[in-house]
């Protein structure tokens, strides 16, 4: 891709807290995020998205269209606020909202937020639904971000790149490194769920990691949880948020689940996420990897970043936010889907089978073409 392609990327992650939109310029192996915004969801909508896995078909169908309409409006709002002319946009990549992800030999996955509304509102071709083609080829359908990491960092020194959304996932790339990646364990999901429950819905996350920083983690509990089968499995492997729910917290942290011990609970959940990331690095990082670059909402949690840094320091590894490289932590994933969409429109490979376990490279994504091109 030597010509410059301008693309919009959309991401609504498993935390279900909002839609991130990135306006990207892609040329060759260069990707620049020119403009970015995040649009928060109302608490009631976030709760419905998280509960979508248990919805009946009529409710799920309605939510699919509701999100499609909502995202179309948010994209139009983004373009007006950021002075982005849709005449300049070659394609929109939309990951969709994952409401179910169950990898395996007879696995299945579902992302909703119908792209037809985006194509209709913007007049721009939309590429979406990236996971099924990978799963049809025998892959886990996730993680998909390692492709972007290889695309941008594959020619440099070995490096690890960690995304912390609802779940965590890591990539290892670099010159001489066979790129691979996998889900590391919980990301923000356990912490967000605990805070929401303990605050009776008034709060959606431990903003700034303040609760966690004020508590004491139960390291015995964390070490026991790290012996669960998922952490012992070799990659490729992936997770769904549904594996880290309120029931999981009550089952494993019941004695701590109270307002009186809320700080200790958050400290433990925070340290559990950090420990799962450090474990993944220790077990699978290629020789010469001396840096972990963190993106996603977890990069905005100072307590979590401090915990990760402390665990990696004895290994001589530096952990830092991608913000230090000029990329907003919430912009990376939407930028990834802008890239995947741009490549899909050229019929070019846009995934990393060594990360997902697919049989061979594929072109991922389904195309929704606009009926009539409009401009703002």
Secondary structure, 3 states (H helix, E strand, C coil): CCCCEEEEEEEECCCCCEEEEEEEEEECCEEEEEEEEEEECCHHHHHHHHHHHHCCHHHHHHHHHHHHHHHHHHHHHHHHHCCCCHHHCCEEEEEEEEEEEECCCCCEEEEECCCHHHHHHHCCCEEECCHHHHHHCCCCCCCCHHHHHHHHHCCCCCEEEEEECCEEEEEEECCCCCCEEEEEEECCHHHHHHHHHHCCCCCCCCHHHHHHHCCCCCHHHHHHHCCCHHHHCCCCCCCCHHHCCHHHHHHHHHHHCCCCCHHHHHHHHHHHHHHHHHHHHHHHCCCCCCEEEEECHHHHCHHHHHHHHHHHHCCCCEEEEHHHHCCCCCHHHHHHHHHHHHHHHCCCCCCCHHHHCCCCCCCCCEEECCCCCCCC
